[in-house]
Structure formats: structure tokens, C-alpha cells
Amino acid sequence: MVDWALAERVAAGALILKPAPASYRSAALQSQFDELTARAEHLVTESTGLRSAHGEARAKVTDRPGWAAQNVRSMERLVGPALAQLQEKRGAKLGGPSLMIGRSIAGMQLGLMLAYMATRVLGQYDLLIDDHADAANVDVDVDVEVQGPDDQDLVSYVGPNIVAVETQYNFAPSQFRLWLALHEVTHRLQFTAVPWLRGHFVGLVTELLGPLSGDPAGFAEVVKRVATEVRSGHNPARDAGVVGMLATPEQKVALSKISGMMSLLEGHGDVTMNRAGASEVPGAAHFARVLAERRSQAKGLTKLMSKLLGLDAKMRQYAEGEHFVESVEEAGGPALMARVWEGPEWLPTLQEIRDPSLWVARAGG
């Protein structure tokens, strides 16, 4: 269904047109992020009480092609088995040259999408490659590259993008880099200190992929639904980009659960990074304001891609999630907020994210 190797090559080829800044020095940046990541983990643990069950956080400074390649492998691990099952079901209907062409087109599209995103992402914690047990459970018939211990559970920083943003906006590098580390380390602690969270997320993604169908009539119905929404004056890509636009009703249920969960995690990440770094990152408010203005002023192709890829929706996740966390803590303090980590049943729905009083009432706050 997807030529993963082609996706990686296309991304790397497209990124040749976007060279790293002349001032970028990966070795020096790696050394600094090793120290900042350790410092950030200490600050976040003190602020939240979350403590990783997987040991200390490790930093990895990567370039843009490296980030794209990492995400190709991550997506392959996540959706590869489901796509392989779908291919089996469709085997009798579609094979030979048609299948090869389809895999190539999907691989090229994925590569170009990741190449675009690789020029904008600053940092990332990849929750999908942090567990040795997963590597042992991979079906040998599925073409999935298994990472070794040194490639797992890493907090990644896209060095060229960080240096470019610092240069463009005259950010103080030591403060800005710690600020970034605080956010990404918070995400790592969410997934490695809360034992059920990672498996729950992967389960939701599996639920999202479950209704995939090889029936062309299904795609025709999607096109009809999108056209109807557009004629009604609605933006079908508003809440989740092209994924939400093309989702079936069953998939939208799973997508809503994922959106609610990610809004919580992003909002908690933002609140934590500002709270934990309050004494050491006095420029935090300035960094947040400048980057928000940068996103809002996007034009042309950048603005279009942001809408299609759901990046606009992700920014709303930050804002709505932050409002949720602040509202819950205002109603019941950190003790009430801590209930969200007790089990999947305590995760807020997307409706509760947008109206925190509903969750507060459900949680007995």
C-alpha cells in the first residue's frame, strides 16, 4: 500500500533544496542538548511528580532528512500491519502493476509531506519506538525496520530548524533550547511515567485504521460528503486536516478520542514547560508569542499545507488543552488534574476539553 523506502528517498531528495544554516554545528548542539534535556527532565519531574519508568531521557540532534527518515519508520511500524492486512483483503481485486503504482504514488506523497514538515518541526518525542517488547512482537512477514536500543526512546531536536528560528528572531539560544527541551521531555514523561497511556494511544490508532476499506464506492461517498460540507460553508479539514476530512463516521469517533487525548497532552505540555521553567527561562512568554505570530502570518502554500496537514488543528489543540488544564486546576488543584493519569476512562473527551466544567463534574471536582 505504501512504498516506505521510496517515501524516505523522496523526502531526502526534496530537502536538498533546503540546506542547513551556515551556522549549524551538529556536534556542539548535541552536547548542549544532552545537558539541557537532563536539566529539563529534573525540572519537569519536580513540577509534575511524573517519573519515567524507562530511565533518564536521552537527546538526539538530527537534521531534516534524519527527522523525515525517523518518521517514515515510525509510521511504518504504526500503520504497516493494518495496511498489510488491507492489502491481503484487496489482493483478489487489485494486484500486479496497479498495486505497484499505488504503492509508489503513496510513497511519493508521504515523502513530500514529511519533507515539508521537516522544515518546520523543532522537536519531537517519538512514542512509537520506545519499547523493546514491541520489537519482539513485530510480525516477521511485515516489512518493518526494527530499531536497536540506541534508536529507541529518544527526545529528538531538528538542529537546522532550531538554529534558523533563533537567528531569524534573535532568540537567546540557551533559554530557547531549554524551553524546547521542557516541552518534549514533558511528553516523554507522560508516556513513560503513565504505564497505560502509550498502549491506549496505539489502540486508538488501530481503531482509527480498522474501518479501512478497499471498496471504491467508499471513496466516492467520502468525496460526496466533503463536497456537501464545503457547499454548506463548513471547512471539512478544520478539526483534523485531510485525515478528518476523509474519515468515515466510524473513524471520526476514534479520531475524536485521539484529538481529545492529544489536546490534553499538548496543553499539559505547554502549562508544564512554562511552569517548570519559570525561573530559568524568563523569555518563555516572548518565545511563545513570536512563534504563535509566525504561524498566524503564514501565507500561500505554507498556509494551505498547514490546513491540509492538520497543523492548524494542532495549534488549537495547544490552546484548548492549556485552557482545560488551567480550568481543572482552578476547580480542584493539582490533585484533581492528576486524575487524568489514573486510567483511560478519566481522559477527557473532545467535548470536555472544550468545556472543562463537564469533566470537572464527571470527576467529582
N, C-alpha and C positions, 0 to 999 in steps of 0.2 A: 504493500500500500504506500510506503514511503521509502525512497532510496536515501537512507540516512547518511551514507558515505558521500553521496552527491551533495546533500544539504551542507555538509561540513566544507566541502571544496568550494561550493558556490559562495558561501559566507566569507571564506578566506579570500577568494578572488575579488569579491566586491569591496572588501575592506582595504585592498591595496590602494584604492582611491582616497583613503582616509588615513594618512600616515600619522604616527605619534608625534606630539610636540617635540621640538628640538631639545627642550629642557628635561625631557623624560629620562630618568635613570632608574631602571627597574631594581637593581641591587640595593641602592640606597633606600628606595621606597619600601622594599621588602623588610629591611632591617628596622625601619621606623614603624611599620605596621605590626611587626612581631611584638614590639614593646607596647604600642597603643592598644592592640587587641587584648593583651593581658591586662592592661590597666582598665580598659573598658569593662571587661568581664568582672573584675573586682568591684567596680562602681555599680554595675547593674545588679550583681548578686546582693550587695549591701542594700540597694534601694528596693528590690522586689522580694528578696528572700528565695528566689529561684536559684537552684544549684544543679549544675549539669551532672547527669549520671554517666557521662561519656568522657570525663576528664576535662582538662583545660582546652580552651579554644585555640585553634591554630589559624594563622593568617596565610593567605596566598595572594600575592600580587600577580595579576595576569594582564596580558594585552587584549586587544579587541578580538582577534581571531581565536585566542585561547578561551575567552569567555563564550564565544559562539560555539566552539567545539564542545566545551563542557556542557552547554545547554542542549546540544544535539544528543549527546549521550544520555543526559538526564531524561529528556523527553522520550527517547527510545526505550529506556527502562520502564517508564511510566505507562506509555500507551502501546508499546510494541506488542506485548502479549495479546491485548484486545484487538489490535489491528490484524495480528496473525490469525486469530480466531475468525474474524470477519472475512479475511481472505479465503479461509477454508470453506466457509459457508457460501461464498460467491464463486468458488472455484469452477463449479459446473457452468456458471453463466458467463464468466469472464476469465480469460486466460491468454497465454501467448503474448503476441505483440501489444495487445490492448493493455494488458496488465503492466508490461514493462514501461509503456508510455505514461500510464497513470502514475507509476512509482516515480518516474523521472520528473514529471511535472510537479508532483507533491514535494519532492526533494528540492527542486529549484525554488519553489515558493517559500518553503521553510527556510532555506538558506538566505534568501533575500530579506525575509522578515527578521531573522536573527542578526543579519549584518546591520540593518537599520537600528535595531535595539542595542547592539553592541557599541554604537557610537554615543549612547545616551546613559546607559546604566553606570552607576558609580560603585555600588557594592551589592553583594548578594550572599545569602546563606542558602546553599542547596540542600534542602532537607531530604532529597530523594537518593542521595548516595552516602548516607551516614550510618549504615547498618550492615555489619558483616553477615548477619543472618540472611539478609535479602540476597546477597551474592550467592549464598549456598542454595537458595530456593529458586534461582532462575532456571527456567526450562531450557535445557541444552538445545532444543530444536528452534529456539527463538534467537535471532541474531542480535544479541545484546552484549556489548563490551562490558566486562566486569572489572571494576576498579579495584586496585590493591589498597592496603591500609593507608598509604601515604596520600591517596587521592580522595579519601573519604572524610566527611565531617569537617569541611574547610569553610572558613569565612573568606570569601573572595573579594578582592578590590580591583577594579579596572583602572590600572595606573594611568594610562594616557588620558582617560576622561577626567580623572581627578585633577591631574596637573593642568589640563586645559581649562577647567572651570576655575581653579584657583588663580590662574593667570588672567583669565578674562575679567573676573570680578574682584581681583586684588584681595582674595581671602587670605587670612593668616594660615599657612599650611598646617602648623602643629595643632591649632584649635579645630580647623575644619576636618582634619583627618581623624581626630579623636571623636568628634561629633558623628562622623560616619560610622566609626567603629562601634560606638554605643548603640546605634540603631541595629546594625547587623548582628552584634553579639546578643542583643535582646531577643532577636528571632531565634538564634541558636539555643538560647536558654529556654525559650518557650517549647521548642520541640525536643530538647534533650533532658529537661527537668520535669516535664509533664509526660508520664510514660505512655498514655493512651493517645496523645494528640497526633503524632505522626501517622499511626495506623489508621486513625479516624479520617484524616485528610486523604490518604491514599484510597480508602474505602469510598469516600465521596466521589473521587475522580473516577473510580471504577463504575460507580453508579451512574455517573455522567456519561460514560462511554457505553454503558450497557445497551441503550436503545438504538445504537448504530444499525443501520440497515442498508443492504445493497440494492434496495428497490428504487429504480429511477423515479417512480411515481412519488416517492417520499420527498425527493429533492424538488420536484415540481411543486409539491404542496408548500414547501418552505418558501420558494420564490413567490408563490401566490400570497402567502401570509405577510411576507416582508413588503410586497407592493401595496397591500391593503393598509398596513400601518403607515407607510410613507404618505399615501393619499389622504389618510386621516390626520396628517400633521404630526405624527409621532416619529421619534428617532429610534428605530429598532435596535441600534447599536449603542444606545445611551448607557445601559447598565453593565454591559459586559462585552462591548465591542462586537466583532464579527461572530464570535462564539455564541453570544447571547442572541444575535440576530438570526442565526441559522439553527438554533436549538429547537428540538421538538418540545411539546408540552411536558413530557416525562423528564427530558434533560433539563428543562428550566427549573424543575423542582430541586434537582441536585445542584444546579448552578446557583440557585438562591441560597442553599445551605452553605456552599463554598464561599459565596460572596459575604454572607453574614460572618462566617468564621474569619475570613481574611480581613474584613473591616475591623473586627476585634483585635486581631494580631497587629495590624498596621497601626491602629490607634494606640494600642498599648505600647507599641514600639516608639511612637512619637512622644507620648507622655513620659515614658521612661527615659529616653535619650535626653530630654530637656531637664528632667528632674535629677537624674543621676549625675549629669554633667554640669549642673548649675554653677558650681564653684570653680570649675576648671575650663569651661567653655563660655566665657562671657559674650562671645559673638554669636551664640546659637540663634537668637531671635533674628539677627541680621542674615545669617545663612538661610534660614527658613524663608524669610520674606523675599530675598533675592531669587531663590530657586523657584518659589511659587510664581513670581512675576515672570520669570523666564519661561515657565510652562504656559502661562496665560497669554503671553505675547507671541506664541508660535503662530506661524503663518504658512500658507501654501501647502506644500507636500508634507511638511512636518506636522501641521495641524490635522491634515487628512489622515496620515498614518496613525497619529495618536488616537483618533476616534475609532478607526478600524481595528486597531490592536487592543482597544480597551484601556489605553493608558489614561484617558480622561476619567473613565470609571474608577481606575485605581486611585487617582487623586481624590475622588470623592470618598473612597474607602478610608483614606487617611483622615479626612476631615470628620466624617460621620463616626468613625471608630474612636477618634480622640474625644469627640463630644460625648459618646457613650461612656467611656472610661471616667471622664470627669464628672458626669452626671451620677453615675453609680457611686463613686467615692464621696460625692457630696451628700448622697442619700444615706449611705451606710458605712462610709470609710473604707480603708483597705481590706478589712475583714469581709465585707460584702463582695467587694471586687474579686477576692480570692476564690469565691465560689465557682467562678467560671472555669477554674482548673480542676474541679472535683470530678468531672465526668462529661461525656458528650451531651448528656441531657441538659446540662447547665449552660451550654453555649447559647448565645443569643441568636435568634432568628434575624433575618434582614429587617423585618418589620420592627423588632425590638431594638435593633441598632439605631433605627431612625426615630424610635420613640422609646427611650430608655426606661420611662416610667413603667412600661409593660413588663420588662424584665425584672425591675425592682419589685414590682408587685408579685410576680411569679416566684422570685427568690425569697420573699418574705422580708424585704427591706423596709 
